[in-house]
Amino acid sequence: MPVLSDHDREHLRKHFETLADEVTVTMFTQEFECPYCKDTRELLQEVAALNPKIRLGVYDFVKDAQKAKDLGVDKIPVIIVAGKKPYRMRFFGIPAGYEFVSLMEAIIDASKGTTSLSQTSKDRIRRITKPVHIQVFVTTTCPYCPSMVRLAHQLAVESELVTADMIEGMEFPHLAYKYGVMGVPKTIINETFEVVGAVPEEHFVNRVIQVANSATPSTV
């Protein structure tokens, strides 16, 4: 049975008319597919079939262990979206529910190689000189989570030093426990800095810049 309805497929075809360059969507699963791996793979296969500029590669986490290591993949299911540049926009867990929009926007941003962030934010992000790792914990039923995932992924498009991950907390409860996730969205920056809830672009960019230049943990 198809994952996407006829209405959704037609809507997405029109949405993808804005694609500029080819987009590479990479997924890791395994031979005996994990919970949500099969659903994630089937969803991506249907999405990729909607536009020839979306190139899907599905790999085995065990058999293709070296490729997984090269891409920094340590858990599945995972989706990595890249364009001409190897943008580090990743989805750990199925991007279903509200997060499906995050995946569609990540594909479009990767294709265009730019984002809708303000020019001020772009200029500041491009001056980052140290690696920044952003993990946005979400659930697929959270209506406020996509805005934070979108912000994090946009930063990854604007700076090659930023790696931005969506992490579906219900699929990775050990990580939710590790970072004390009691509600979503909750964003972890460089392991120890926290942003709780959905915040405006300027606030988030300020926090990431602060973290990039600081070694002292903080919480907001």
N, C-alpha and C positions, 0 to 999 in steps of 0.2 A: 504494500500500500504506500503511495507517495507521501512524503513528509509535508510537502507544500501543496496548498490548494491551488486550483486553477487561477483563482483571483490573485493569490500571492505571487504566483509565477509571472502573470502578466504585469503586475505592479513592479516586480523586480526587473523584468526586461526593460521597462521604460526607465527605471531608476538607473540601470547600468548603461544607458545610452550616454551618460556623462563620462564614462571611462575614457581615459586618454591613452596611457601605455598599458602594457601587459602587467598583470598582477600574478604573483606566485603565491599560492596557498598551500602550505605544507602541513600535513597531519601525521601524527604518529599514533598507531594503535598496536595490536599484537594479534597473533594467530588465534588464540582463545580470547576473544575480545572482552575487555573489562566492562563493568557497568557504564553505560552511556557511550562507550567507544563506537559501538555499532550505530547508534542513533546519530552520533556526531558525524561519522563517515557518510552515512546515507544523506544527511542534510547537506553536507558539502558537495557531494556528487550531484545533487539536484541543483544547487546554486551554481556550480561550475558549468553545468550544461546550459545555462541561460545566456552566456556570453563567451565567445571564443577568446576574449582577452583575459579570462580567468583560467589560469593553468593550475590544476590540482595535482599534487603529488602525495600519495599515501604510502607511508613507510611503516615497517615493523620495528617496534621499540627494541626487540631482542635481536633479530636478524640484522638490523641496520644500526647496531649499537654505536658504531663509530660516528655515523652521521648525526645520531641523537646527541652524542657527546660534543661534537663540533658545534652544534646549534644550542648547546646548553640545556637540553631537554632531560629532565630527571623524573618526570611523572607524566602519566597519560590519563585521559586523552588530552592532546595539545594541538592547537592550531597556530601556525605562524604565518603572518601576512607580510609580504614584501613586494616592492615595486622595482624600479631600476636600481635603487639602493637597498641594501639589506636591512630595512627598517625592523626594529626589534619590537613589533607589536604581537603579543601572544595571548592566547585564550587557553587557560587550563580548566577543562570542564566544558560541558556542552553550552554553546551560546544560544540557549533557547529562551522562550518567554521575552521579557523586555530586553534581554541581552542580544537578541537576534539583530536588532537595529545597530548595536555597537559593531557587530561583525560587518554588516553592510557598509557602514560609514568608514570602517578601517580599510575595506577593499577600495573604496572610492578615493580615500586620501592617499593610499599607496599608489594608485594609478596616476593620480595628478601630481604626486610628489610635493604637495603643499597642503595646508590646512586653513580653517576659518578663524584661527586665533588672530588676535589683534597684532598689528605690526610691532607694537611695543613689546608684547609678549614674545613674539618671534625673535626680535633682536636680543632680548635678554636671555632666552633659552640658548641661542646659538653661541653665547659667550661662556657657556658651561665648559669647564676644562677637566672635570673629574667624572668618572662613571657614576651614574645614578640608576638605582634599581627601584622601580615603583611596582607595588603589588596592591591591586584593588580587590578586596574581598566583596563578593556579591552573592545574591541568590537570584534565581531566574524570575522570582515573583516580586522583586523590589523595583518600584517605579523610579526611585531616586538614584539607583546604582549606575545606569547607563551614562549619565552625565559625567560621573567621575572616571569611568572607563574611557569614555571619549576624550576627556581632557588628558589623561595619562598617555593614551595612544597618540594624540596629537603632538605631545612633547617628544615622543619617540620619533615622529616623522621630522620634526624640526631640529633634532640633535641626534647624531649617531652615537653619542655617549649615554643616551637614555634608553633603558630597557623597561618596557611597560607591560605588565601582566594583569589580565583578569583572572581571578581565581574564584571558582564557584565553591563557596564554603561548605555546602552540603556534601560535595563530592570529595573534598579534602579536609575532613574534620580534624585531622592531626595538625594541619597548618593553622586552622581556625583556633584550635586550642593553644598552639604555640604562641600566636600573636594576640591572644586574649580577645578574639572577635566575639562580642556579645550582641552586636547589631551591625547591620550593613546599610550603606557602604562604609567600610573602614579601609583606609589606605595606609600602607606601610612603605616608608621611604628609607632606603639603605638600612633595612633591618630593624632600626630602633626608633625612628621618627614616625609619628602617627598623625593622621588627619581623620577625624571622625565626622561622618556625615557628608552630605553634598555641599560643596563650597563654590563660590564664584571663581572664574578664571584667574583674575588678578591675585586673589588670596592664595590659590593653589600654586601659581607660578612663583609668588613670593616665597612660599614655604619650600618649594623645590630648590630655588636659588640659595636660600638660607642653608638648607641641608647640604647642598653641594660644596658650600664653603665653611661648614662647621663640623666639629667632631663631638659635639655635646648633644645627647639625646633630648628630645622634647616631645610634648604632646599638645595637640590643639583639639 
